[in-house]
Amino acid sequence: MMEQPQLLSKIATGNGHGENSAYFEGWKAYENDPFHPTNNPNGVIQMGLAENQACILASDLVENWITSNPEASICSLEGVNQFKAMANFQDYHGLPQFRQAVAKFMERTRGNRVSFDPDRIVMSGGATGAHEVIAFCLADPGDAFLVPTPYYAGFDRDLKWRTGVQLVPVICKSSNNFKLTKKALESAFDKAKEDNIKIKGLLITNPSNPLGTIMDKETLKVLVSFINEKQIHLISDEIYAATVFCHPSFTSIAEIIEHDTNLEYNRNLIHIVYSLSKDLGFPGFRVGIIYSYNDEVVNCARKMSSFGLVSSQTQYLIASMLSDEEFVEKFVVESAKRLAKRYGIFCRGLSQVGIKCLQSNAGLFLWMDLRCLLKKQTFEEEMKLWKVIIHQVKINISPGCSFHCCEPGWFRVCYANMDDRDVEVSLTRIRTFVRRNKAEILAEKNPCSRRNLRLNFSLRSLDDFLVSPHSSITHSPIVKATTC
Ligand SMILES: Cc1ncc(COP(=O)(O)O)c(C=O)c1O
């Protein structure tokens, strides 16, 4: 038989896309059977998407602003006179008023304690595009970035796939609340050296996805010293800057290098990735930003931005919206207030069944500790538990392994992409599941008290197990316990 010619590229046919993890698998499970309170009440609830949505985000404020400022849209009667100019605009520097407004917004979301130069703002297609551009600018194929774990699952695609760059994990553990230490950094750096891997930079996410925690000033200073000592770059992904909903406040890497006069560092090594996907809740607009203190990186990234520009229509609207300081102020304050409230509801709801979460003060998610539900502390058991949660409890949360967490049993739970009614449904499902499972594990550990308790999972009327007699939910998949 004649050998078939390879019609497609290695990139197209290979597995380098990084999407073969439980993180992306969970999205598919949701897409195949999405929950709807009336049309599909037994469907999968999406809690695997870090989205700042609906009533959680101050979207009512955005809608009001749009209604009161029709000229900001070039497709309205009031704004149509700008249509032609915007439809023709294609300068990859971007609209000056857009860069100015974004720089100001970045300052506001960092407590107005730093300043950003609009001429250093480079556009990209979301933070996703920004990461790839930065990887292209700083590293060659085969080179690597250190990344503290657990880290955002998309990095395996965004930084590695098309660039050929590698990511080297820096192991952080629950024993110190996953805090990044100098020791962990040194150890990962030395190990990479032993393996002949050239480290070109350190990528941090601050506030962290998936932890929801922020880095303190001391840690940030340690990082700046570390990268200077090793002569490598520091990329700070700060796309959750405005999701910090209670004290302590967020410290940007920009604040450290602007204000710490004792710190010796080379500005050319520092870069910030930002986007409006989380802080404003506009992931569909694909507004990503590369802010580099290095002129060469700014120049190269700007040229590369041709591959992922933000449309001029979007720039025009964003420029107008973010120039309204009164709106921005109200939005940022209200959004944080609503996130704090939702965080509290979830933490309290989970603590009712003894489930703890890592204490956090930012992000759109909780880092939930389900180690008590693992029969053995292994990643196989974590995957088994995840499969039950997604296919039978029907909640898409993401297992720690998809974030490269070094300890099994942690799960990321996104809570900002649903309305209050769905929050109740999801909490009820989780609590019921945890109660039944704890009972099973206890019974296994203590056979005398077992009394022939047999647990299995099936779809069954939630009415049998309802925590609240007033709940409006009628049917849901949950864990079913039977005695025999
Ligand atoms: C830490 C982090 N960086 C980057 C991204 C990608 O964001 P964008 O939608 O702006 O591409 C995400 C999305 O979840 C994220 O959590």
The ligand as an SDF file (V2000), in Angstrom:
LIG
                    3D

 16 16  0  0  0  0  0  0  0  0999 V2000
   -4.2800   33.9620   34.4700 C   0  0  0  0  0  0  0  0  0  0  0  0
   -4.9280   34.0850   33.1400 C   0  0  0  0  0  0  0  0  0  0  0  0
   -4.2250   34.6110   32.1190 N   0  0  0  0  0  0  0  0  0  0  0  0
   -4.7740   34.7420   30.8940 C   0  0  0  0  0  0  0  0  0  0  0  0
   -6.0750   34.3520   30.6340 C   0  0  0  0  0  0  0  0  0  0  0  0
   -6.6500   34.5710   29.2600 C   0  0  0  0  0  0  0  0  0  0  0  0
   -7.4330   35.7360   29.2800 O   0  0  0  0  0  0  0  0  0  0  0  0
   -8.0470   36.4320   27.9670 P   0  0  0  0  0  0  0  0  0  0  0  0
   -9.5020   36.0840   27.9540 O   0  0  0  0  0  0  0  0  0  0  0  0
   -7.8530   37.9090   28.1530 O   0  0  0  0  0  0  0  0  0  0  0  0
   -7.3340   35.8990   26.8050 O   0  0  0  0  0  0  0  0  0  0  0  0
   -6.8480   33.8110   31.6680 C   0  0  0  0  0  0  0  0  0  0  0  0
   -8.2200   33.3770   31.4240 C   0  0  0  0  0  0  0  0  0  0  0  0
   -8.8580   32.7170   32.2060 O   0  0  0  0  0  0  0  0  0  0  0  0
   -6.2570   33.6800   32.9510 C   0  0  0  0  0  0  0  0  0  0  0  0
   -6.9410   33.2010   33.9850 O   0  0  0  0  0  0  0  0  0  0  0  0
  1  2  1  0
  2  3  1  0
  2 15  2  0
  3  4  2  0
  4  5  1  0
  5  6  1  0
  5 12  2  0
  6  7  1  0
  7  8  1  0
  8  9  2  0
  8 10  1  0
  8 11  1  0
 12 13  1  0
 12 15  1  0
 13 14  2  0
 15 16  1  0
M  END
$$$$
